[in-house]
Amino acid sequence: MSKGKFYTSNEKAQTHDTMTPLLSAMYSEFKELSKKKPDSAVSKSKIKIVNRLLEKVRDVLADEDSIEFLDLLDEDDVPQVSDVTLILSQYVAAMDAFRGKHHGWDGANNKWFIK
């Protein structure tokens, strides 16, 4: 492995590229809602949608140190909008870190460092 390059799989790179815009959009929506009604409860159906996305993101981050700090939402707790926003912000940061670690200039192109 070259100095400064950390390799990942093609599958994780593709999943990252697919999930990142969805995660960003979801985070933006909850962030806006959090400004208006931070204490509002989130419905179980929305929690399922969020968790479905986060589970795919967790697949990408499975080998990263940050995974131990990334939680899924508990449907039984009925989280508030501000809770969801906080959790999503952590996932956004972890995905940004993943890209920074496994994507970059190879001397000719910006690309994923694939095993």
DRENZARO-801847 format. One record per residue: residue in three letters; residue number from 1; z, x, y of N, C-alpha, C, O, CB in turn. Coordinates in steps of 0.2 Angstrom, whole numbers, plus 5000, padded with zeros to 4 digits. Atoms other than C-alpha are relative to their C-alpha. Last residue first. Glycine has a CB too. Layout:
% residues N
[ALA,NUM,[Z,X,Y],[Z,X,Y],[Z,X,Y],[Z,X,Y],[Z,X,Y]];
...
//
This chain:
% residues 115
[LYS,115,[4999,4996,5006],[4980,4960,4985],[4994,5001,4996],[4994,5004,4991],[5006,4998,4996]];
[ILE,114,[5000,5004,5006],[4974,4952,5002],[5001,5005,4994],[4998,5011,4994],[4994,4996,4998]];
[PHE,113,[4999,4994,5005],[4978,4959,5019],[5001,4997,4993],[5007,4995,4992],[5005,5005,5002]];
[TRP,112,[4995,5000,5005],[4971,4944,5029],[5000,5006,4996],[4995,5009,4994],[5001,4994,4996]];
[LYS,111,[5001,5004,5006],[4958,4948,5042],[5007,5000,4997],[5012,5004,4998],[4995,5003,4996]];
[ASN,110,[4993,5003,5001],[4955,4955,5059],[4999,4996,4994],[4995,4992,4994],[5002,4996,5007]];
[ASN,109,[4999,5007,4999],[4940,4966,5057],[5007,4998,5000],[5011,5001,4997],[4996,4996,4995]];
[ALA,108,[5007,5003,4998],[4933,4984,5057],[5001,4993,5002],[4997,4990,5006],[4996,5001,4994]];
[GLY,107,[5004,4995,4998],[4949,4995,5056],[4993,4998,5002],[4989,5001,5006],[4999,5006,4995]];
[ASP,106,[5001,4996,5006],[4959,4983,5045],[4995,5006,5002],[4993,5010,4998],[4997,4997,4995]];
[TRP,105,[5006,4996,5000],[4966,4974,5060],[4999,5005,4995],[5004,5008,4993],[5000,5003,5007]];
[GLY,104,[5000,4995,4995],[4979,4961,5056],[4993,5003,5000],[4988,5002,4996],[5005,5005,5000]];
[HIS,103,[5006,5001,4997],[4986,4948,5044],[4999,5005,5006],[5004,5006,5010],[4999,4993,5003]];
[HIS,102,[5005,5000,5005],[5000,4949,5032],[4993,5000,5003],[4988,5000,4999],[5001,4995,4995]];
[LYS,101,[4999,4995,5005],[5015,4953,5043],[4994,5001,4996],[4993,5007,4993],[5006,4998,4996]];
[GLY,100,[4999,4994,4997],[5010,4944,5059],[5001,5006,4995],[4998,5011,4996],[5006,5000,5005]];
[ARG,99,[5007,4998,4997],[5004,4929,5049],[5000,5007,5003],[4996,5011,5001],[4997,4995,5005]];
[PHE,98,[5005,4999,5006],[5020,4928,5039],[4994,5003,5003],[4991,5008,5000],[5000,4994,4996]];
[ALA,97,[4998,4993,5002],[5030,4930,5056],[4996,5002,4994],[4994,5008,4993],[5007,5000,4998]];
[ASP,96,[5003,4995,4995],[5020,4915,5063],[5002,5007,4998],[4998,5012,4998],[5003,4999,5007]];
[MET,95,[5007,5000,5002],[5024,4905,5047],[4996,5005,5005],[4992,5009,5003],[4996,4993,5001]];
[ALA,94,[5001,4996,5006],[5042,4909,5049],[4993,5001,4998],[4991,5006,4996],[5004,4996,4994]];
[ALA,93,[4999,4993,4999],[5042,4904,5067],[4999,5004,4994],[4997,5010,4994],[5008,5001,5003]];
[VAL,92,[5005,4997,4995],[5034,4888,5064],[5001,5007,5001],[4996,5011,5000],[5000,4996,5006]];
[TYR,91,[5006,5000,5005],[5046,4884,5049],[4994,5003,5004],[4990,5008,5002],[4998,4994,4997]];
[GLN,90,[4998,4995,5004],[5061,4887,5061],[4994,5002,4995],[4992,5008,4994],[5006,4999,4995]];
[SER,89,[5000,4994,4996],[5054,4876,5074],[5001,5006,4996],[4998,5011,4997],[5004,5000,5006]];
[LEU,88,[5008,4999,4999],[5051,4862,5061],[4999,5007,5004],[4995,5011,5002],[4997,4994,5003]];
[ILE,87,[5002,4998,5007],[5070,4863,5056],[4992,5002,5001],[4990,5007,4998],[5001,4995,4995]];
[LEU,86,[4997,4993,5002],[5075,4862,5074],[4997,5003,4994],[4995,5009,4994],[5008,4999,5000]];
[THR,85,[5003,4996,4995],[5063,4847,5078],[5003,5007,4998],[4999,5012,4998],[5002,4998,5007]];
[VAL,84,[5007,4999,5003],[5069,4838,5062],[4997,5005,5004],[4993,5010,5002],[4996,4993,5000]];
[ASP,83,[4999,4996,5006],[5087,4840,5068],[4994,5002,4997],[4992,5007,4995],[5004,4996,4995]];
[SER,82,[4998,4993,4998],[5083,4834,5086],[5001,5004,4994],[4999,5010,4994],[5006,5000,5004]];
[VAL,81,[5006,4997,4998],[5074,4818,5078],[5002,5008,5002],[4998,5012,5001],[4997,4997,5006]];
[GLN,80,[5002,5002,4994],[5090,4814,5069],[4994,5004,5002],[4992,5009,4999],[5006,5001,5006]];
[PRO,79,[5000,4995,4994],[5092,4816,5051],[4998,4997,5006],[4994,4992,5006],[4996,5006,4998]];
[VAL,78,[5003,5003,4994],[5095,4801,5039],[5001,5005,5006],[5005,5003,5010],[5003,4993,5001]];
[ASP,77,[4997,4999,4994],[5107,4810,5027],[4998,4997,5006],[5001,4996,5011],[5001,5008,5002]];
[ASP,76,[4994,5003,5000],[5100,4803,5011],[5005,5001,5007],[5009,4996,5008],[5004,5001,4994]];
[GLU,75,[5001,5007,4998],[5083,4809,5015],[5006,4996,5000],[5006,4991,5004],[4995,4997,4994]];
[ASP,74,[4996,5004,5005],[5089,4827,5016],[4999,4992,5002],[5001,4990,5007],[5007,5002,4999]];
[LEU,73,[4996,5006,4998],[5076,4837,5025],[5003,4996,4995],[5000,4995,4990],[4996,4996,5005]];
[LEU,72,[5004,5007,4999],[5070,4853,5018],[5005,4995,5003],[5011,4996,5003],[4998,4998,4992]];
[ASP,71,[4998,5006,5004],[5079,4869,5022],[4995,4995,5001],[4991,4994,5005],[5007,4998,5003]];
[LEU,70,[5005,5006,4999],[5072,4886,5028],[5002,4995,4995],[5001,4995,4989],[4993,5002,4999]];
[PHE,69,[4997,5003,4994],[5086,4900,5030],[4996,4993,5001],[4997,4990,5006],[5000,5004,5006]];
[GLU,68,[4993,5002,5001],[5084,4907,5012],[5003,4996,5006],[5008,4992,5005],[5004,5006,4998]];
[ILE,67,[5000,5006,5004],[5065,4907,5015],[5007,4998,4999],[5008,4991,4998],[4997,5001,4993]];
[SER,66,[4998,5005,4996],[5066,4920,5029],[5001,4993,4996],[5004,4989,4998],[4995,4998,5005]];
[ASP,65,[4993,5000,4999],[5066,4935,5018],[5002,4993,5003],[5008,4991,5002],[5002,5006,5004]];
[GLU,64,[4998,4997,4994],[5048,4931,5012],[5008,4999,5001],[5011,4995,4998],[4997,4996,5006]];
[ASP,63,[4998,4993,5001],[5043,4929,4994],[5002,5003,5007],[5004,5009,5007],[4994,5004,4998]];
[ALA,62,[4995,5000,5006],[5042,4909,4994],[5003,5008,5000],[5008,5008,4998],[4996,4998,4994]];
[LEU,61,[4995,4996,4998],[5034,4908,5012],[5005,5002,4994],[5010,5005,4995],[5004,4997,5005]];
[VAL,60,[5003,4994,4996],[5017,4902,5007],[5006,5005,5001],[5005,5011,5000],[4997,4998,5006]];
[ASP,59,[5004,4996,5005],[5025,4890,4994],[4997,5006,5003],[4997,5011,5000],[4994,4995,4997]];
[ARG,58,[4995,4996,5004],[5038,4885,5007],[4996,5004,4995],[4998,5009,4993],[5005,4995,4997]];
[VAL,57,[4999,4994,4996],[5023,4879,5018],[5005,5005,4996],[5005,5011,4997],[5003,4998,5007]];
[LYS,56,[5006,4996,5001],[5018,4867,5004],[5001,5007,5004],[4999,5012,5002],[4994,4996,5003]];
[GLU,55,[5001,4998,5006],[5035,4860,5003],[4994,5005,4999],[4995,5010,4995],[5000,4995,4994]];
[LEU,54,[4996,4994,5001],[5036,4859,5021],[5001,5003,4994],[5001,5009,4993],[5008,4998,5002]];
[LEU,53,[5003,4994,4996],[5021,4847,5022],[5005,5006,4999],[5002,5012,4998],[4999,4998,5007]];
[ARG,52,[5006,4999,5003],[5028,4835,5009],[4997,5006,5003],[4994,5011,4999],[4996,4994,4999]];
[ASN,51,[4999,4995,5006],[5045,4837,5017],[4994,5001,4996],[4994,5007,4993],[5005,4996,4996]];
[VAL,50,[4998,4994,4997],[5038,4830,5034],[5002,5005,4994],[4999,5010,4993],[5007,5000,5004]];
[ILE,49,[5006,4996,4997],[5029,4816,5026],[5002,5007,5002],[4998,5012,5000],[4997,4996,5005]];
[LYS,48,[5004,4998,5006],[5045,4811,5015],[4993,5004,5002],[4991,5009,4999],[4998,4994,4996]];
[ILE,47,[4996,4994,5003],[5056,4812,5031],[4996,5002,4994],[4995,5008,4993],[5007,4998,4998]];
[LYS,46,[5002,4994,4996],[5043,4801,5040],[5003,5006,4997],[5000,5011,4997],[5003,4999,5007]];
[SER,45,[5007,4998,5001],[5045,4788,5026],[4997,5006,5004],[4993,5010,5001],[4995,4994,5002]];
[LYS,44,[5001,4997,5007],[5064,4789,5026],[4992,5002,4999],[4991,5007,4996],[5002,4996,4994]];
[SER,43,[5001,5004,5005],[5064,4785,5045],[4999,5004,4993],[4997,5009,4993],[4994,4995,5001]];
[VAL,42,[5006,4999,5003],[5071,4797,5057],[4999,4996,4994],[5003,4996,4990],[4998,5008,4999]];
[ALA,41,[5001,4999,5007],[5086,4792,5067],[4993,5000,4998],[4988,4997,5001],[5004,4995,4996]];
[SER,40,[5003,5006,5004],[5086,4793,5086],[4999,5003,4992],[4998,5008,4991],[4993,4999,5002]];
[ASP,39,[4995,5002,5004],[5098,4806,5094],[4997,4994,4995],[5001,4992,4991],[5006,4997,5003]];
[PRO,38,[4998,4995,5005],[5084,4816,5102],[5005,4998,4995],[5005,5001,4989],[5004,5006,5004]];
[LYS,37,[4995,5003,5004],[5076,4801,5110],[5003,5005,4995],[5001,5004,4989],[4998,4994,4997]];
[LYS,36,[4999,5007,4998],[5064,4806,5124],[5006,4997,4997],[5011,4994,5000],[4994,4996,4999]];
[LYS,35,[4999,5000,4993],[5064,4825,5123],[5002,4993,5003],[5006,4992,5007],[4994,5003,5004]];
[SER,34,[4994,4998,4999],[5065,4824,5104],[5002,5000,5008],[5008,5000,5009],[5001,5007,4997]];
[LEU,33,[4995,5006,5001],[5050,4813,5104],[5007,5002,5001],[5011,4998,5003],[4999,4998,4992]];
[GLU,32,[5001,5005,4995],[5040,4827,5112],[5005,4994,4999],[5008,4992,5004],[4993,4998,5000]];
[LYS,31,[4997,4997,4994],[5047,4840,5100],[5000,4995,5006],[5004,4995,5010],[4996,5007,5002]];
[PHE,30,[4993,5001,5001],[5044,4829,5085],[5003,5003,5007],[5008,5000,5009],[5003,5003,4994]];
[GLU,29,[4999,5007,5000],[5025,4827,5090],[5008,4999,5000],[5011,4995,5004],[4997,4996,4994]];
[SER,28,[5002,5002,4993],[5023,4846,5094],[5002,4992,5001],[5005,4990,5006],[4993,5001,5002]];
[TYR,27,[4994,4997,4996],[5032,4851,5077],[4999,4997,5007],[5004,4995,5011],[5000,5007,5000]];
[MET,26,[4994,5004,5001],[5020,4839,5068],[5006,5002,5004],[5010,4998,5007],[5002,5001,4992]];
[ALA,25,[5001,5007,4998],[5005,4846,5076],[5006,4996,4999],[5008,4993,5004],[4994,4997,4997]];
[SER,24,[4999,5000,4993],[5011,4864,5073],[4999,4993,5003],[5003,4992,5008],[4994,5005,5003]];
[LEU,23,[4993,4998,4998],[5014,4861,5055],[5001,5000,5007],[5006,4997,5010],[5002,5006,4997]];
[LEU,22,[4996,5006,5001],[4997,4853,5053],[5007,5000,5002],[5010,4996,5004],[4999,4998,4992]];
[PRO,21,[5002,5005,4994],[4988,4867,5062],[5004,4994,4998],[5006,4990,5003],[4993,4999,5000]];
[THR,20,[4998,4998,4993],[4998,4880,5051],[4998,4995,5005],[5003,4993,5009],[4997,5006,5002]];
[MET,19,[4993,5003,4998],[4996,4871,5034],[5002,5001,5007],[5005,4997,5010],[5005,5002,4995]];
[THR,18,[5001,5007,5000],[4977,4875,5031],[5006,4997,5003],[5006,4992,5006],[4999,4998,4993]];
[ASP,17,[5005,5002,4995],[4977,4893,5037],[5000,4992,5000],[4998,4990,5005],[4994,5003,4998]];
[HIS,16,[4997,4999,4993],[4994,4896,5028],[4995,4998,5005],[4997,4994,5009],[5001,5008,5001]];
[THR,15,[4995,5006,4999],[4987,4888,5012],[5003,5001,5007],[5004,4996,5010],[5005,5000,4994]];
[GLN,14,[5003,5006,4999],[4972,4900,5013],[5004,4994,5001],[5003,4990,5006],[4995,4998,4994]];
[ALA,13,[5004,5000,4994],[4982,4915,5015],[4997,4994,5002],[4997,4991,5008],[4995,5006,5000]];
[LYS,12,[4995,5001,4995],[4994,4910,5001],[4997,5000,5007],[4998,4996,5012],[5005,5005,5000]];
[GLU,11,[4998,5007,5000],[4979,4907,4989],[5005,4999,5006],[5005,4994,5009],[5003,4999,4993]];
[ASN,10,[5005,5004,4997],[4971,4924,4994],[5002,4993,5001],[5001,4989,5006],[4993,5000,4996]];
[SER,9,[5006,5002,5005],[4987,4933,4989],[4995,4996,5004],[4997,4993,5010],[5003,4995,4995]];
[THR,8,[4998,5007,5002],[4998,4943,5001],[4994,4998,4995],[4989,5002,4995],[5001,4995,5006]];
[TYR,7,[5005,5004,5003],[4998,4961,5006],[5003,4994,4998],[5008,4993,4996],[4997,5004,4994]];
[PHE,6,[4997,5003,5005],[5009,4970,5019],[4995,4995,4997],[4992,4991,5000],[5007,4996,5002]];
[LYS,5,[5003,5006,5003],[5001,4983,5029],[5004,4997,4995],[5006,5000,4990],[4993,5002,4998]];
[GLY,4,[5001,5006,4995],[5011,4994,5041],[4996,4994,4997],[4996,4989,5001],[4996,5003,5006]];
[LYS,3,[4995,5000,4996],[5008,5010,5030],[4999,4994,5005],[4993,4994,5008],[5002,5006,5004]];
[SER,2,[5001,4996,4994],[4995,5007,5017],[5006,4998,5005],[5009,4993,5004],[4994,4998,5004]];
[MET,1,[5000,5004,4994],[5000,5000,5000],[5000,5004,5006],[5004,5009,5007],[5006,4995,5000]];
//
